[in-house]
Amino acid sequence: MKRYIVLLGPPGAGKGTQAQVIAQTLNLAHISSGEIFRENLKNQTELGKLARTYMDRGVLVPDDVTIAMIEARLRKADCDEGALLDGFPRTPVQAKALDQLLEKTNDRISCVPYINVPEETLIERLSGRWTCPVCGYVYHEKNNPPANPGVCDKDQGVLQQREDDKAETVQKRIDVYWQQTSPLIDYYRKMGLLVEVDGKRSIDEVSQQLLEEINKKAD
Ligand code: AMP
């Protein structure tokens, strides 16, 4: 049986950081919709050009485009054991599309960890965030700084700030989350899949709690 995990939480909750740890520990493909869009943006594909017009404003890329992209990604061979979804689904329409897609192969979501973080912490986290363009690792200038400021510990990549982590866009992304994504908390709670994790704790503590909760659901 394949294993599908959906990581839920507002922008800045630590989904990307935690997804990397969990996917590696559980040997699952890590699918980040935001990362796929950014990759397309970098390579200037048609999808990237379209996505940019939404991402720069901090709003969501339309459902049909996003769903088609994730469908194609889930068909790749590295998803043979399942996948950890980070940043998708983000609307009720996307959530239903994912359920229908998995149904086709008799699969279903096994667990939806929800990383809960208060709003004031999110803004502080997002604006201090720096990413390595080479390996994608995300640092934070206060909570998780690199050994040498501005340089990745793993591959010496020069750290960059995401365009949409700039102050003007951050608040918009959080508002969009409350309006369009937060209804998914109830959606998955009603399905008995939601497990809530306190995202204010340290990176290691959150990873540990996430893995415990995911394993409990697998029992
Ligand atoms: P993220 O890296 O997950 O914060 O995503 C960055 C941006 O990509 C978002 O602000 C959206 O514009 C776009 N995006 C990522 N995932 C989705 C999704 N599931 N649905 C629509 N837009 C998305």
Residues whose N, C-alpha, C, O or C-beta is under 5 A from the ligand:
A	BS01	AMP	P11 S33 G34 E35 F37 Y54 M55 G58 V59 L60 V61 T66 G87 F88 P89 R90
